[in-house]
Amino acid sequence: IDIGNYKNKDIVIRVVDQVPKTNNENIQISEVSSSHEFAQAPDADGILYWELNVPSQETTKITLQYSITRPKNWVLWGN
């Protein structure tokens, strides 16, 4: 996620995102990490957010990573 502040003053911004969510016990979402500290880590619905200070005329990048594990030879669609 790239955030650019093109204003003539510093800003504070809240960025909201979501990690995948599953009710299938055979699928696991894990190893959630970010390049910036979460203001709120993922909740039960996978919603998370950051509160960032972005200086005037600068950009900031957030990298969000997670792992999805499923059974071997899992068929996602069709037969």
N, CA, C and O atoms as a Maestro MAE file, in Angstrom:
{
 s_m_m2io_version
 :::
 2.0.0
}

f_m_ct {
 s_m_title
 :::
 protein
 m_atom[316] {
  # First column is atom index #
  i_m_mmod_type
  r_m_x_coord
  r_m_y_coord
  r_m_z_coord
  i_m_residue_number
  s_m_chain_name
  s_m_pdb_residue_name
  s_m_pdb_atom_name
  i_m_atomic_number
  :::
  1 25 0.868 -1.167 0.000 1 A "ILE " " N  " 7
  2 3 0.000 0.000 0.000 1 A "ILE " " CA " 6
  3 2 0.908 1.221 0.000 1 A "ILE " " C  " 6
  4 15 1.734 1.387 0.898 1 A "ILE " " O  " 8
  5 25 0.756 2.079 -1.011 2 A "ASP " " N  " 7
  6 3 1.541 3.310 -1.094 2 A "ASP " " CA " 6
  7 2 0.678 4.485 -0.669 2 A "ASP " " C  " 6
  8 15 -0.453 4.635 -1.129 2 A "ASP " " O  " 8
  9 25 1.218 5.316 0.211 3 A "ILE " " N  " 7
  10 3 0.507 6.503 0.690 3 A "ILE " " CA " 6
  11 2 1.364 7.716 0.364 3 A "ILE " " C  " 6
  12 15 2.530 7.779 0.756 3 A "ILE " " O  " 8
  13 25 0.793 8.679 -0.350 4 A "GLY " " N  " 7
  14 3 1.512 9.906 -0.675 4 A "GLY " " CA " 6
  15 2 0.849 11.101 -0.013 4 A "GLY " " C  " 6
  16 15 -0.372 11.248 -0.056 4 A "GLY " " O  " 8
  17 25 1.649 11.943 0.593 5 A "ASN " " N  " 7
  18 3 1.143 13.182 1.178 5 A "ASN " " CA " 6
  19 2 1.613 14.340 0.301 5 A "ASN " " C  " 6
  20 15 2.780 14.730 0.353 5 A "ASN " " O  " 8
  21 25 0.715 14.880 -0.493 6 A "TYR " " N  " 7
  22 3 1.062 15.961 -1.414 6 A "TYR " " CA " 6
  23 2 0.643 17.324 -0.869 6 A "TYR " " C  " 6
  24 15 0.618 18.321 -1.591 6 A "TYR " " O  " 8
  25 25 0.319 17.342 0.408 7 A "LYS " " N  " 7
  26 3 -0.051 18.598 1.077 7 A "LYS " " CA " 6
  27 2 1.207 19.337 1.529 7 A "LYS " " C  " 6
  28 15 2.309 18.789 1.490 7 A "LYS " " O  " 8
  29 25 1.030 20.578 1.954 8 A "ASN " " N  " 7
  30 3 2.154 21.377 2.447 8 A "ASN " " CA " 6
  31 2 2.343 21.245 3.949 8 A "ASN " " C  " 6
  32 15 3.085 22.020 4.551 8 A "ASN " " O  " 8
  33 25 1.679 20.272 4.560 9 A "LYS " " N  " 7
  34 3 1.855 20.021 5.992 9 A "LYS " " CA " 6
  35 2 1.809 18.520 6.232 9 A "LYS " " C  " 6
  36 15 1.285 17.763 5.415 9 A "LYS " " O  " 8
  37 25 2.364 18.103 7.364 10 A "ASP " " N  " 7
  38 3 2.350 16.695 7.737 10 A "ASP " " CA " 6
  39 2 0.915 16.251 8.001 10 A "ASP " " C  " 6
  40 15 0.071 17.054 8.398 10 A "ASP " " O  " 8
  41 25 0.648 14.964 7.778 11 A "ILE " " N  " 7
  42 3 -0.687 14.426 8.044 11 A "ILE " " CA " 6
  43 2 -0.582 13.158 8.887 11 A "ILE " " C  " 6
  44 15 0.457 12.499 8.914 11 A "ILE " " O  " 8
  45 25 -1.673 12.830 9.570 12 A "VAL " " N  " 7
  46 3 -1.839 11.543 10.239 12 A "VAL " " CA " 6
  47 2 -2.981 10.865 9.497 12 A "VAL " " C  " 6
  48 15 -4.046 11.451 9.307 12 A "VAL " " O  " 8
  49 25 -2.750 9.623 9.080 13 A "ILE " " N  " 7
  50 3 -3.748 8.914 8.296 13 A "ILE " " CA " 6
  51 2 -3.971 7.521 8.875 13 A "ILE " " C  " 6
  52 15 -3.034 6.877 9.346 13 A "ILE " " O  " 8
  53 25 -5.209 7.069 8.835 14 A "ARG " " N  " 7
  54 3 -5.552 5.702 9.241 14 A "ARG " " CA " 6
  55 2 -5.771 4.902 7.967 14 A "ARG " " C  " 6
  56 15 -6.571 5.283 7.113 14 A "ARG " " O  " 8
  57 25 -5.061 3.799 7.846 15 A "VAL " " N  " 7
  58 3 -5.182 2.915 6.696 15 A "VAL " " CA " 6
  59 2 -5.797 1.609 7.191 15 A "VAL " " C  " 6
  60 15 -5.268 0.968 8.099 15 A "VAL " " O  " 8
  61 25 -6.919 1.220 6.584 16 A "VAL " " N  " 7
  62 3 -7.647 0.022 6.994 16 A "VAL " " CA " 6
  63 2 -7.500 -1.037 5.910 16 A "VAL " " C  " 6
  64 15 -7.589 -0.730 4.721 16 A "VAL " " O  " 8
  65 25 -7.277 -2.279 6.317 17 A "ASP " " N  " 7
  66 3 -7.168 -3.397 5.380 17 A "ASP " " CA " 6
  67 2 -7.747 -4.640 6.049 17 A "ASP " " C  " 6
  68 15 -8.221 -4.585 7.183 17 A "ASP " " O  " 8
  69 25 -7.701 -5.747 5.338 18 A "GLN " " N  " 7
  70 3 -8.246 -6.994 5.868 18 A "GLN " " CA " 6
  71 2 -7.415 -8.159 5.349 18 A "GLN " " C  " 6
  72 15 -7.053 -8.204 4.173 18 A "GLN " " O  " 8
  73 25 -7.116 -9.102 6.241 19 A "VAL " " N  " 7
  74 3 -6.494 -10.350 5.816 19 A "VAL " " CA " 6
  75 2 -7.610 -11.342 5.524 19 A "VAL " " C  " 6
  76 15 -8.716 -11.181 6.041 19 A "VAL " " O  " 8
  77 25 -7.355 -12.364 4.710 20 A "PRO " " N  " 7
  78 3 -8.402 -13.330 4.406 20 A "PRO " " CA " 6
  79 2 -8.945 -13.986 5.674 20 A "PRO " " C  " 6
  80 15 -8.251 -14.094 6.686 20 A "PRO " " O  " 8
  81 25 -10.176 -14.411 5.594 21 A "LYS " " N  " 7
  82 3 -10.842 -15.085 6.709 21 A "LYS " " CA " 6
  83 2 -11.457 -16.361 6.162 21 A "LYS " " C  " 6
  84 15 -11.963 -16.380 5.040 21 A "LYS " " O  " 8
  85 25 -11.416 -17.424 6.951 22 A "THR " " N  " 7
  86 3 -12.008 -18.675 6.520 22 A "THR " " CA " 6
  87 2 -12.724 -19.347 7.684 22 A "THR " " C  " 6
  88 15 -12.312 -19.238 8.839 22 A "THR " " O  " 8
  89 25 -13.792 -20.034 7.356 23 A "ASN " " N  " 7
  90 3 -14.488 -20.869 8.331 23 A "ASN " " CA " 6
  91 2 -14.155 -22.333 8.112 23 A "ASN " " C  " 6
  92 15 -14.643 -23.201 8.836 23 A "ASN " " O  " 8
  93 25 -13.325 -22.612 7.114 24 A "ASN " " N  " 7
  94 3 -12.933 -23.972 6.784 24 A "ASN " " CA " 6
  95 2 -11.746 -24.371 7.657 24 A "ASN " " C  " 6
  96 15 -10.684 -23.752 7.586 24 A "ASN " " O  " 8
  97 25 -11.924 -25.394 8.471 25 A "GLU " " N  " 7
  98 3 -10.869 -25.807 9.405 25 A "GLU " " CA " 6
  99 2 -9.645 -26.379 8.697 25 A "GLU " " C  " 6
  100 15 -8.592 -26.524 9.317 25 A "GLU " " O  " 8
  101 25 -9.764 -26.709 7.400 26 A "ASN " " N  " 7
  102 3 -8.633 -27.230 6.635 26 A "ASN " " CA " 6
  103 2 -7.747 -26.128 6.067 26 A "ASN " " C  " 6
  104 15 -6.667 -26.406 5.548 26 A "ASN " " O  " 8
  105 25 -8.191 -24.895 6.162 27 A "ILE " " N  " 7
  106 3 -7.426 -23.754 5.662 27 A "ILE " " CA " 6
  107 2 -6.993 -22.901 6.844 27 A "ILE " " C  " 6
  108 15 -7.804 -22.555 7.702 27 A "ILE " " O  " 8
  109 25 -5.709 -22.567 6.882 28 A "GLN " " N  " 7
  110 3 -5.162 -21.772 7.977 28 A "GLN " " CA " 6
  111 2 -4.555 -20.478 7.438 28 A "GLN " " C  " 6
  112 15 -3.814 -20.494 6.455 28 A "GLN " " O  " 8
  113 25 -4.871 -19.367 8.085 29 A "ILE " " N  " 7
  114 3 -4.250 -18.075 7.799 29 A "ILE " " CA " 6
  115 2 -3.312 -17.793 8.965 29 A "ILE " " C  " 6
  116 15 -3.745 -17.771 10.117 29 A "ILE " " O  " 8
  117 25 -2.034 -17.579 8.674 30 A "SER " " N  " 7
  118 3 -1.069 -17.399 9.767 30 A "SER " " CA " 6
  119 2 0.058 -16.458 9.335 30 A "SER " " C  " 6
  120 15 0.072 -15.949 8.215 30 A "SER " " O  " 8
  121 25 0.994 -16.245 10.249 31 A "GLU " " N  " 7
  122 3 2.186 -15.445 10.003 31 A "GLU " " CA " 6
  123 2 1.862 -14.059 9.454 31 A "GLU " " C  " 6
  124 15 2.503 -13.582 8.518 31 A "GLU " " O  " 8
  125 25 0.853 -13.420 10.053 32 A "VAL " " N  " 7
  126 3 0.487 -12.061 9.634 32 A "VAL " " CA " 6
  127 2 1.533 -11.092 10.162 32 A "VAL " " C  " 6
  128 15 1.791 -11.032 11.364 32 A "VAL " " O  " 8
  129 25 2.136 -10.329 9.242 33 A "SER " " N  " 7
  130 3 3.150 -9.350 9.638 33 A "SER " " CA " 6
  131 2 3.066 -8.137 8.723 33 A "SER " " C  " 6
  132 15 2.438 -8.173 7.665 33 A "SER " " O  " 8
  133 25 3.708 -7.075 9.155 34 A "SER " " N  " 7
  134 3 3.658 -5.825 8.414 34 A "SER " " CA " 6
  135 2 4.967 -5.070 8.564 34 A "SER " " C  " 6
  136 15 5.698 -5.245 9.539 34 A "SER " " O  " 8
  137 25 5.245 -4.231 7.583 35 A "SER " " N  " 7
  138 3 6.430 -3.378 7.648 35 A "SER " " CA " 6
  139 2 6.271 -2.251 8.676 35 A "SER " " C  " 6
  140 15 7.260 -1.644 9.087 35 A "SER " " O  " 8
  141 25 5.029 -1.971 9.092 36 A "HIS " " N  " 7
  142 3 4.738 -0.953 10.103 36 A "HIS " " CA " 6
  143 2 3.940 -1.603 11.231 36 A "HIS " " C  " 6
  144 15 3.210 -2.569 11.009 36 A "HIS " " O  " 8
  145 25 4.083 -1.071 12.422 37 A "GLU " " N  " 7
  146 3 3.349 -1.599 13.572 37 A "GLU " " CA " 6
  147 2 1.853 -1.344 13.407 37 A "GLU " " C  " 6
  148 15 1.437 -0.248 13.031 37 A "GLU " " O  " 8
  149 25 1.048 -2.371 13.693 38 A "PHE " " N  " 7
  150 3 -0.407 -2.227 13.619 38 A "PHE " " CA " 6
  151 2 -0.906 -1.330 14.742 38 A "PHE " " C  " 6
  152 15 -0.445 -1.455 15.877 38 A "PHE " " O  " 8
  153 25 -1.836 -0.429 14.450 39 A "ALA " " N  " 7
  154 3 -2.559 0.284 15.503 39 A "ALA " " CA " 6
  155 2 -3.606 -0.664 16.067 39 A "ALA " " C  " 6
  156 15 -3.943 -0.609 17.249 39 A "ALA " " O  " 8
  157 25 -4.121 -1.544 15.190 40 A "GLN " " N  " 7
  158 3 -5.018 -2.622 15.609 40 A "GLN " " CA " 6
  159 2 -4.640 -3.853 14.813 40 A "GLN " " C  " 6
  160 15 -4.723 -3.855 13.585 40 A "GLN " " O  " 8
  161 25 -4.222 -4.906 15.513 41 A "ALA " " N  " 7
  162 3 -3.919 -6.169 14.864 41 A "ALA " " CA " 6
  163 2 -5.220 -6.775 14.327 41 A "ALA " " C  " 6
  164 15 -6.303 -6.349 14.729 41 A "ALA " " O  " 8
  165 25 -5.133 -7.758 13.429 42 A "PRO " " N  " 7
  166 3 -6.351 -8.336 12.863 42 A "PRO " " CA " 6
  167 2 -7.325 -8.823 13.934 42 A "PRO " " C  " 6
  168 15 -6.947 -9.543 14.857 42 A "PRO " " O  " 8
  169 25 -8.587 -8.414 13.792 43 A "ASP " " N  " 7
  170 3 -9.616 -8.859 14.728 43 A "ASP " " CA " 6
  171 2 -10.250 -10.154 14.202 43 A "ASP " " C  " 6
  172 15 -9.724 -10.757 13.266 43 A "ASP " " O  " 8
  173 25 -11.357 -10.583 14.783 44 A "ALA " " N  " 7
  174 3 -12.005 -11.842 14.400 44 A "ALA " " CA " 6
  175 2 -12.451 -11.849 12.939 44 A "ALA " " C  " 6
  176 15 -12.576 -12.916 12.338 44 A "ALA " " O  " 8
  177 25 -12.689 -10.681 12.368 45 A "ASP " " N  " 7
  178 3 -13.078 -10.576 10.961 45 A "ASP " " CA " 6
  179 2 -11.887 -10.319 10.046 45 A "ASP " " C  " 6
  180 15 -12.064 -10.163 8.838 45 A "ASP " " O  " 8
  181 25 -10.687 -10.271 10.595 46 A "GLY " " N  " 7
  182 3 -9.487 -10.031 9.803 46 A "GLY " " CA " 6
  183 2 -9.205 -8.565 9.541 46 A "GLY " " C  " 6
  184 15 -8.259 -8.243 8.822 46 A "GLY " " O  " 8
  185 25 -10.011 -7.658 10.113 47 A "ILE " " N  " 7
  186 3 -9.826 -6.225 9.898 47 A "ILE " " CA " 6
  187 2 -8.646 -5.730 10.747 47 A "ILE " " C  " 6
  188 15 -8.532 -6.069 11.925 47 A "ILE " " O  " 8
  189 25 -7.787 -4.939 10.142 48 A "LEU " " N  " 7
  190 3 -6.648 -4.361 10.841 48 A "LEU " " CA " 6
  191 2 -6.454 -2.938 10.349 48 A "LEU " " C  " 6
  192 15 -6.985 -2.558 9.306 48 A "LEU " " O  " 8
  193 25 -5.695 -2.154 11.097 49 A "TYR " " N  " 7
  194 3 -5.376 -0.816 10.606 49 A "TYR " " CA " 6
  195 2 -4.080 -0.290 11.193 49 A "TYR " " C  " 6
  196 15 -3.573 -0.771 12.206 49 A "TYR " " O  " 8
  197 25 -3.572 0.722 10.505 50 A "TRP " " N  " 7
  198 3 -2.376 1.439 10.920 50 A "TRP " " CA " 6
  199 2 -2.724 2.912 11.075 50 A "TRP " " C  " 6
  200 15 -3.610 3.411 10.381 50 A "TRP " " O  " 8
  201 25 -2.054 3.603 11.960 51 A "GLU " " N  " 7
  202 3 -2.129 5.065 12.091 51 A "GLU " " CA " 6
  203 2 -0.716 5.564 11.764 51 A "GLU " " C  " 6
  204 15 0.238 5.269 12.483 51 A "GLU " " O  " 8
  205 25 -0.598 6.315 10.683 52 A "LEU " " N  " 7
  206 3 0.716 6.733 10.220 52 A "LEU " " CA " 6
  207 2 0.856 8.244 10.156 52 A "LEU " " C  " 6
  208 15 -0.081 8.951 9.782 52 A "LEU " " O  " 8
  209 25 2.022 8.727 10.520 53 A "ASN " " N  " 7
  210 3 2.398 10.127 10.300 53 A "ASN " " CA " 6
  211 2 3.140 10.165 8.971 53 A "ASN " " C  " 6
  212 15 4.166 9.505 8.806 53 A "ASN " " O  " 8
  213 25 2.619 10.937 8.027 54 A "VAL " " N  " 7
  214 3 3.267 11.058 6.723 54 A "VAL " " CA " 6
  215 2 3.701 12.512 6.557 54 A "VAL " " C  " 6
  216 15 2.860 13.407 6.473 54 A "VAL " " O  " 8
  217 25 5.000 12.745 6.510 55 A "PRO " " N  " 7
  218 3 5.495 14.117 6.361 55 A "PRO " " CA " 6
  219 2 5.056 14.749 5.034 55 A "PRO " " C  " 6
  220 15 4.775 14.051 4.059 55 A "PRO " " O  " 8
  221 25 5.006 16.041 5.024 56 A "SER " " N  " 7
  222 3 4.643 16.807 3.836 56 A "SER " " CA " 6
  223 2 5.525 16.428 2.646 56 A "SER " " C  " 6
  224 15 6.745 16.322 2.770 56 A "SER " " O  " 8
  225 25 4.886 16.226 1.491 57 A "GLN " " N  " 7
  226 3 5.570 15.952 0.227 57 A "GLN " " CA " 6
  227 2 6.371 14.643 0.237 57 A "GLN " " C  " 6
  228 15 7.329 14.498 -0.524 57 A "GLN " " O  " 8
  229 25 5.983 13.691 1.095 58 A "GLU " " N  " 7
  230 3 6.677 12.404 1.140 58 A "GLU " " CA " 6
  231 2 5.685 11.265 0.925 58 A "GLU " " C  " 6
  232 15 4.472 11.456 1.006 58 A "GLU " " O  " 8
  233 25 6.220 10.084 0.651 59 A "THR " " N  " 7
  234 3 5.393 8.889 0.506 59 A "THR " " CA " 6
  235 2 5.844 7.841 1.511 59 A "THR " " C  " 6
  236 15 6.992 7.830 1.954 59 A "THR " " O  " 8
  237 25 4.925 6.973 1.855 60 A "THR " " N  " 7
  238 3 5.184 5.865 2.768 60 A "THR " " CA " 6
  239 2 4.602 4.611 2.143 60 A "THR " " C  " 6
  240 15 3.553 4.661 1.500 60 A "THR " " O  " 8
  241 25 5.275 3.493 2.327 61 A "LYS " " N  " 7
  242 3 4.791 2.215 1.802 61 A "LYS " " CA " 6
  243 2 4.559 1.258 2.955 61 A "LYS " " C  " 6
  244 15 5.404 1.121 3.840 61 A "LYS " " O  " 8
  245 25 3.401 0.591 2.942 62 A "ILE " " N  " 7
  246 3 3.090 -0.463 3.916 62 A "ILE " " CA " 6
  247 2 3.114 -1.790 3.173 62 A "ILE " " C  " 6
  248 15 2.497 -1.932 2.117 62 A "ILE " " O  " 8
  249 25 3.825 -2.751 3.728 63 A "THR " " N  " 7
  250 3 3.825 -4.103 3.180 63 A "THR " " CA " 6
  251 2 3.153 -5.012 4.194 63 A "THR " " C  " 6
  252 15 3.564 -5.069 5.353 63 A "THR " " O  " 8
  253 25 2.114 -5.725 3.758 64 A "LEU " " N  " 7
  254 3 1.379 -6.673 4.598 64 A "LEU " " CA " 6
  255 2 1.632 -8.068 4.054 64 A "LEU " " C  " 6
  256 15 1.486 -8.310 2.856 64 A "LEU " " O  " 8
  257 25 2.012 -8.988 4.939 65 A "GLN " " N  " 7
  258 3 2.287 -10.369 4.526 65 A "GLN " " CA " 6
  259 2 1.521 -11.335 5.407 65 A "GLN " " C  " 6
  260 15 1.308 -11.081 6.593 65 A "GLN " " O  " 8
  261 25 1.110 -12.447 4.812 66 A "TYR " " N  " 7
  262 3 0.473 -13.527 5.560 66 A "TYR " " CA " 6
  263 2 0.651 -14.816 4.783 66 A "TYR " " C  " 6
  264 15 1.015 -14.806 3.607 66 A "TYR " " O  " 8
  265 25 0.394 -15.915 5.450 67 A "SER " " N  " 7
  266 3 0.537 -17.236 4.856 67 A "SER " " CA " 6
  267 2 -0.821 -17.935 4.859 67 A "SER " " C  " 6
  268 15 -1.551 -17.886 5.849 67 A "SER " " O  " 8
  269 25 -1.148 -18.578 3.757 68 A "ILE " " N  " 7
  270 3 -2.366 -19.389 3.657 68 A "ILE " " CA " 6
  271 2 -1.928 -20.829 3.435 68 A "ILE " " C  " 6
  272 15 -1.212 -21.130 2.480 68 A "ILE " " O  " 8
  273 25 -2.361 -21.712 4.320 69 A "THR " " N  " 7
  274 3 -2.019 -23.130 4.219 69 A "THR " " CA " 6
  275 2 -3.287 -23.923 3.944 69 A "THR " " C  " 6
  276 15 -4.306 -23.735 4.608 69 A "THR " " O  " 8
  277 25 -3.214 -24.815 2.955 70 A "ARG " " N  " 7
  278 3 -4.350 -25.658 2.588 70 A "ARG " " CA " 6
  279 2 -3.834 -27.076 2.371 70 A "ARG " " C  " 6
  280 15 -2.631 -27.274 2.202 70 A "ARG " " O  " 8
  281 25 -4.732 -28.073 2.374 71 A "PRO " " N  " 7
  282 3 -4.294 -29.442 2.145 71 A "PRO " " CA " 6
  283 2 -3.669 -29.622 0.755 71 A "PRO " " C  " 6
  284 15 -4.058 -28.950 -0.201 71 A "PRO " " O  " 8
  285 25 -2.706 -30.529 0.658 72 A "LYS " " N  " 7
  286 3 -2.074 -30.838 -0.619 72 A "LYS " " CA " 6
  287 2 -3.133 -31.373 -1.586 72 A "LYS " " C  " 6
  288 15 -4.047 -32.088 -1.173 72 A "LYS " " O  " 8
  289 25 -3.012 -31.031 -2.857 73 A "ASN " " N  " 7
  290 3 -3.928 -31.462 -3.926 73 A "ASN " " CA " 6
  291 2 -5.358 -30.938 -3.725 73 A "ASN " " C  " 6
  292 15 -6.313 -31.533 -4.224 73 A "ASN " " O  " 8
  293 25 -5.499 -29.846 -3.007 74 A "TRP " " N  " 7
  294 3 -6.806 -29.231 -2.757 74 A "TRP " " CA " 6
  295 2 -7.365 -28.679 -4.073 74 A "TRP " " C  " 6
  296 15 -6.660 -27.978 -4.798 74 A "TRP " " O  " 8
  297 25 -8.617 -28.990 -4.379 75 A "VAL " " N  " 7
  298 3 -9.264 -28.468 -5.579 75 A "VAL " " CA " 6
  299 2 -10.107 -27.265 -5.162 75 A "VAL " " C  " 6
  300 15 -11.049 -27.400 -4.382 75 A "VAL " " O  " 8
  301 25 -9.763 -26.095 -5.686 76 A "LEU " " N  " 7
  302 3 -10.480 -24.890 -5.318 76 A "LEU " " CA " 6
  303 2 -11.784 -24.731 -6.086 76 A "LEU " " C  " 6
  304 15 -12.776 -24.276 -5.517 76 A "LEU " " O  " 8
  305 25 -11.805 -25.094 -7.361 77 A "TRP " " N  " 7
  306 3 -12.985 -24.923 -8.203 77 A "TRP " " CA " 6
  307 2 -13.217 -26.193 -9.011 77 A "TRP " " C  " 6
  308 15 -12.273 -26.889 -9.386 77 A "TRP " " O  " 8
  309 25 -14.467 -26.477 -9.267 78 A "GLY " " N  " 7
  310 3 -14.802 -27.601 -10.158 78 A "GLY " " CA " 6
  311 2 -14.579 -28.954 -9.550 78 A "GLY " " C  " 6
  312 15 -14.568 -29.116 -8.330 78 A "GLY " " O  " 8
  313 25 -14.398 -29.937 -10.424 79 A "ASN " " N  " 7
  314 3 -14.244 -31.331 -9.965 79 A "ASN " " CA " 6
  315 2 -12.815 -31.630 -9.695 79 A "ASN " " C  " 6
  316 15 -12.482 -32.748 -9.301 79 A "ASN " " O  " 8
  :::
 }
 m_bond[315] {
  # First column is bond index #
  i_m_from
  i_m_to
  i_m_order
  :::
  1 1 2 1
  2 2 3 1
  3 3 4 2
  4 3 5 1
  5 5 6 1
  6 6 7 1
  7 7 8 2
  8 7 9 1
  9 9 10 1
  10 10 11 1
  11 11 12 2
  12 11 13 1
  13 13 14 1
  14 14 15 1
  15 15 16 2
  16 15 17 1
  17 17 18 1
  18 18 19 1
  19 19 20 2
  20 19 21 1
  21 21 22 1
  22 22 23 1
  23 23 24 2
  24 23 25 1
  25 25 26 1
  26 26 27 1
  27 27 28 2
  28 27 29 1
  29 29 30 1
  30 30 31 1
  31 31 32 2
  32 31 33 1
  33 33 34 1
  34 34 35 1
  35 35 36 2
  36 35 37 1
  37 37 38 1
  38 38 39 1
  39 39 40 2
  40 39 41 1
  41 41 42 1
  42 42 43 1
  43 43 44 2
  44 43 45 1
  45 45 46 1
  46 46 47 1
  47 47 48 2
  48 47 49 1
  49 49 50 1
  50 50 51 1
  51 51 52 2
  52 51 53 1
  53 53 54 1
  54 54 55 1
  55 55 56 2
  56 55 57 1
  57 57 58 1
  58 58 59 1
  59 59 60 2
  60 59 61 1
  61 61 62 1
  62 62 63 1
  63 63 64 2
  64 63 65 1
  65 65 66 1
  66 66 67 1
  67 67 68 2
  68 67 69 1
  69 69 70 1
  70 70 71 1
  71 71 72 2
  72 71 73 1
  73 73 74 1
  74 74 75 1
  75 75 76 2
  76 75 77 1
  77 77 78 1
  78 78 79 1
  79 79 80 2
  80 79 81 1
  81 81 82 1
  82 82 83 1
  83 83 84 2
  84 83 85 1
  85 85 86 1
  86 86 87 1
  87 87 88 2
  88 87 89 1
  89 89 90 1
  90 90 91 1
  91 91 92 2
  92 91 93 1
  93 93 94 1
  94 94 95 1
  95 95 96 2
  96 95 97 1
  97 97 98 1
  98 98 99 1
  99 99 100 2
  100 99 101 1
  101 101 102 1
  102 102 103 1
  103 103 104 2
  104 103 105 1
  105 105 106 1
  106 106 107 1
  107 107 108 2
  108 107 109 1
  109 109 110 1
  110 110 111 1
  111 111 112 2
  112 111 113 1
  113 113 114 1
  114 114 115 1
  115 115 116 2
  116 115 117 1
  117 117 118 1
  118 118 119 1
  119 119 120 2
  120 119 121 1
  121 121 122 1
  122 122 123 1
  123 123 124 2
  124 123 125 1
  125 125 126 1
  126 126 127 1
  127 127 128 2
  128 127 129 1
  129 129 130 1
  130 130 131 1
  131 131 132 2
  132 131 133 1
  133 133 134 1
  134 134 135 1
  135 135 136 2
  136 135 137 1
  137 137 138 1
  138 138 139 1
  139 139 140 2
  140 139 141 1
  141 141 142 1
  142 142 143 1
  143 143 144 2
  144 143 145 1
  145 145 146 1
  146 146 147 1
  147 147 148 2
  148 147 149 1
  149 149 150 1
  150 150 151 1
  151 151 152 2
  152 151 153 1
  153 153 154 1
  154 154 155 1
  155 155 156 2
  156 155 157 1
  157 157 158 1
  158 158 159 1
  159 159 160 2
  160 159 161 1
  161 161 162 1
  162 162 163 1
  163 163 164 2
  164 163 165 1
  165 165 166 1
  166 166 167 1
  167 167 168 2
  168 167 169 1
  169 169 170 1
  170 170 171 1
  171 171 172 2
  172 171 173 1
  173 173 174 1
  174 174 175 1
  175 175 176 2
  176 175 177 1
  177 177 178 1
  178 178 179 1
  179 179 180 2
  180 179 181 1
  181 181 182 1
  182 182 183 1
  183 183 184 2
  184 183 185 1
  185 185 186 1
  186 186 187 1
  187 187 188 2
  188 187 189 1
  189 189 190 1
  190 190 191 1
  191 191 192 2
  192 191 193 1
  193 193 194 1
  194 194 195 1
  195 195 196 2
  196 195 197 1
  197 197 198 1
  198 198 199 1
  199 199 200 2
  200 199 201 1
  201 201 202 1
  202 202 203 1
  203 203 204 2
  204 203 205 1
  205 205 206 1
  206 206 207 1
  207 207 208 2
  208 207 209 1
  209 209 210 1
  210 210 211 1
  211 211 212 2
  212 211 213 1
  213 213 214 1
  214 214 215 1
  215 215 216 2
  216 215 217 1
  217 217 218 1
  218 218 219 1
  219 219 220 2
  220 219 221 1
  221 221 222 1
  222 222 223 1
  223 223 224 2
  224 223 225 1
  225 225 226 1
  226 226 227 1
  227 227 228 2
  228 227 229 1
  229 229 230 1
  230 230 231 1
  231 231 232 2
  232 231 233 1
  233 233 234 1
  234 234 235 1
  235 235 236 2
  236 235 237 1
  237 237 238 1
  238 238 239 1
  239 239 240 2
  240 239 241 1
  241 241 242 1
  242 242 243 1
  243 243 244 2
  244 243 245 1
  245 245 246 1
  246 246 247 1
  247 247 248 2
  248 247 249 1
  249 249 250 1
  250 250 251 1
  251 251 252 2
  252 251 253 1
  253 253 254 1
  254 254 255 1
  255 255 256 2
  256 255 257 1
  257 257 258 1
  258 258 259 1
  259 259 260 2
  260 259 261 1
  261 261 262 1
  262 262 263 1
  263 263 264 2
  264 263 265 1
  265 265 266 1
  266 266 267 1
  267 267 268 2
  268 267 269 1
  269 269 270 1
  270 270 271 1
  271 271 272 2
  272 271 273 1
  273 273 274 1
  274 274 275 1
  275 275 276 2
  276 275 277 1
  277 277 278 1
  278 278 279 1
  279 279 280 2
  280 279 281 1
  281 281 282 1
  282 282 283 1
  283 283 284 2
  284 283 285 1
  285 285 286 1
  286 286 287 1
  287 287 288 2
  288 287 289 1
  289 289 290 1
  290 290 291 1
  291 291 292 2
  292 291 293 1
  293 293 294 1
  294 294 295 1
  295 295 296 2
  296 295 297 1
  297 297 298 1
  298 298 299 1
  299 299 300 2
  300 299 301 1
  301 301 302 1
  302 302 303 1
  303 303 304 2
  304 303 305 1
  305 305 306 1
  306 306 307 1
  307 307 308 2
  308 307 309 1
  309 309 310 1
  310 310 311 1
  311 311 312 2
  312 311 313 1
  313 313 314 1
  314 314 315 1
  315 315 316 2
  :::
 }
}
